C-alpha cells in the first residue's frame, strides 16, 4: 500500500522556514513572524513533530573551530543485513562525534562520519572497526572533509540561506562548553533552565556560555531535523569529481542557488565534493545533474548514491 504523503499549507511552510532561520526561537517569536496566534503556532509545531516531519532540532556546530577534523569512510560490505546494522549502530553510539548513513543503489553500503582531534584517534577507531567487521568489509574509501555548507530546504518554503563551517579561527573551549554543546545536540530547543538543571549549573552561566559560543562562531545556528521522505522526497548524495579544482568555488556558488541542494562538502579523496540533495524522482535528479554539468564544464564525472537512512 502506498504511504499517504502529508500536505503542508502555507503556514506550515513558513513555520519550517522560521525554524531553519533559528530553531531556538520562541513560539511567540515564530507566531509573530508567520502571522498566527501563539496557540495555532504551537499546535502546528506539535503536529509537524507528531507526524515525524520535524524529527528534532540540532545546533550547527563548527567543530573545525575547536580543533576537530572531519573524516568520512565509505564501506562496501559482505552480507550487510539488519543484524549487522544493529551491531554497527550499537557500536557507533559509543564513539563521540560519530554518525552514519545507510546507502542503497550503490556499490557502497555504509558511510561513517567522524569528528576527531588527532589522526591517532582516527586510526584507533579504524583499527577497532576492522577488528570487529573485517570479515564483512569488501572495499573502503577514505575522505577528509575540509568545509561544509548547510542550506535550508528551499524546495519546501522558498527561503534560501546557508551556514558555512570550516573557516572560523580556532577557539578554546572547556568541558563545560562541550557539555552544553552535547545537551544542545540532543535537543537544540531545550530550555536554558533545563540544560542548567542537567549540568548542575546556574541558568545565567548557561546563557552566558551559549552567548559566547555563538559570538565566537562555535555555534553557527540552530536547525530542525526534517524527514523529507514523508513529503515524497528521496535523499541522494552525489560525489563530484572535477577536472579543474580551481573552478570549485564557482561551482559551489552555483550549488548554493539550487533549491534542492541541502548540503555541500569540500572533500579530499576520490572525489572533490559531495552534495546532498532531495528530489521526488531519480529522473528529476538526473535532469538536475545534466544541466549542472552543461553549465559547469569543470565537472569530470559524478556518482549518485541513494540514502536509505541518514
Steps between C-alpha positions, in 0.01 A plus 500: 500500500634842405575719801290813532707815452417776750413837351647827621311823465654847477510547878676163550761592240558840657534337841768262367678797343505680836636189669777484240584863574520430874371177652538647852262786428207513740153397387394859559771632265419241232129579533568868443710431190247265338207721607317240704396477862731338753246221553470424129877509454554266794236262361658502153849442639376208711324353197817521289687320776227240559490411129880467501560768237698687765709231671679729741732799520879533488764770530724559199838469674823601333706212636790617282524810720563292812778298341312200363539349153228335294569154360268297279522128420288321240471122535392228263398210726435129461171366640375841613172426679291623794701304755829651383343847482373474858846406620664788313238746630566379855875547457461847345312624806814439705716723277488874568450706186401203280195464277411281206283475188354186342559506125298324229519468119877527530803274527534643853277402788609723786643847556659587834582861591736584784606819676844429644774716650813298427573261209585233757137504618390428144747214467387359837136510388584348164706218655219421744244501217719267293541264796122481539392490136797391285313191376223728368713770333538456125625849413548843661572861407628785718427870477605806695229768513637855509191720483123451525206715389159432658214635287136545587236283333409762243283255306264490800459868585685709242747650748866468401779545753808303595735448792865424433739331738873459457628858481486627859816557702586246769305555823582363843217310669491320831306204636202718599475636146515147358234381745270780386565413135416136575169594662409726208593226254234281658236773478587850383167633633568377853427789738800662665363418844482129407859499371610671823318238707656210309852643529459632855575856386314827549275613210705822479818297449339296222366815331841669518683194367256457211529868412880467496485187282281687252719810499816294445337315212517159665121484469396629158126458543216265591307288253216243494563141394252432221381167362424607144421140400161556666442779246580274205870589459790261471848584629810459286867574546695587188879463489645753254838461332644816346734528206608844619486543878560875466137525379367349824413837656298596192315168511423544870349843430278340238395219734411747775225637273349160424179439704538121525858507629504488882868434579833553326831354623849569368697177517848361447496145367358320199256789448541877531151574633194331641153648481184385673178553305129425528286415196168326446643280225830375365408653165480847658842444657649387168354806324650724770843340463486518119428874511762551771764324292404698189546829686817390681750339266744447789291197610688194373270238647253435780350208687148482640444325834148452636469534878258273685575632851688815595 
